[in-house]
Amino acid sequence: MAIFTYSTLTLCGFVTVKRLILRVWNVTDFVEGNFLGLPEDEGEPDVIILPVPYELTSSYGQGSIEGPKATIAASSQVELYDALLPEDLPCGFRIRTAEPWDGEGGTLQEQLAGISEYISRQMSPFPVVLGGEHGMLPAIMKAVGEKVELNQLTIVQIDAHADLREELEGDAFSHACAARRALDLGVGNILQIGIRAFSREEAEFTANDDRVQSWLARDILNPCGGEVAWNNWLDTLSNLSGPIWLTLDMDGLDPSYVPTTGTPVPGGLAFWQVVETIETLAAATNATWVGADVNEIVPDSNNNVTQFTAAMLVTKIVSAHLARRLRDEK
Ligand SMILES: [Mn+2]
């Protein structure tokens, strides 16, 4: 059973509009296969969850192809309460879970083209892509480029790896090159956090290219001075302007939170640092957050930690975005 109530919002101090808030009372409204189990109707969604089970270039651990499905299943255990929101999720909004990308395409380039087409077809107004391996980032950027000028876009990248290689094992579209290929497509800026496994080539590229700024895990987590670097990261996010895309590689987190991700690297971000990053970029006054991808989710069949971490962070992305929408409508 669901009941409807009205909440009053005032736009620009002049026009008063009513937002229809759907309150779901009955747990039998839980819909299996939907993110958070939320029921859906046919109206225009406010947030769309796009499962992309893509895995072609993983160089170490495999299994991210099962990531989207496992994350949606784990989301059934995530709380609908978030202190940022006046009501439980969906808080009067429509959160739709799309049919997964079909995986068709014989070659790597055909698969990436298929992902671009899948995302651009249904990316309005706030897409959250579930992966899958990080190598899909250039395909996502192609779709985003139909919506915003890529040279105005800032990618906020949470990752253990810089992903700035020109190629890996002869493959220019490896997951290890995802950020470099995004730059090739014309993306204006990349801000990276949590980076701790990278090559000399990548260190030199970052040092010599104004488009990339990197906050190394070692610097922000250093017991001596780490707090200064961390606050500098948050200040930088708060001062962003223009469109922002969040790309969250789960291996940016410490392996204690993501034990089964493809390439777990010790010395990573704490869960709450990722949460604070999400909340801070959502609240950046002069920026417009256009969407996110959460990738390298390799399900943990023993104790479900990796997919549950992913499900909680995807929920936080949705909550923080919706809280910002409510703030902007006031
Ligand atoms: Mn990555």
Boltz pocket constraint, residues with backbone or C-beta under 6 A from the ligand:
constraints:
  - pocket:
      binder: B
      contacts: [[A, 134], [A, 158], [A, 159], [A, 160], [A, 161], [A, 163], [A, 175], [A, 178], [A, 249]]
      max_distance: 6.0
